[in-house]
Amino acid sequence: MALQSGLGGHLTIDLGALVRNWRALDKVSAGALTGAVIKADGYGVGIVPVAKSLYAAGARFFHRHR
């Protein structure tokens, strides 16, 4: 997902990379519950798209970091 601020900046958030990172942590958790911490507004793309992507990957425990 790409965002443009109108001020010359361009930010690309790779939701697939976030999902791969969560899955990698979940895999090495040795059976422990693996949660997801979503920073403030989901790294600029909004908390909902990030949370939905992680939920679809299997995350069930979330914390919103402000």
Stockholm file with secondary structure:
# STOCKHOLM 1.0

chainA/1-66         MALQSGLGGHLTIDLGALVRNWRALDKVSAGALTGAVIKADGYGVGIVPVAKSLYAAGARFFHRHR
#=GR chainA/1-66 SS CEEECSSSCEEECCHHHHHHHHHHHHHTTTTSCCCEEEETTTTTTCHHHHHHHHHHHTCCCEEEEC
#=GC SS_cons        CEEECSSSCEEECCHHHHHHHHHHHHHTTTTSCCCEEEETTTTTTCHHHHHHHHHHHTCCCEEEEC
//
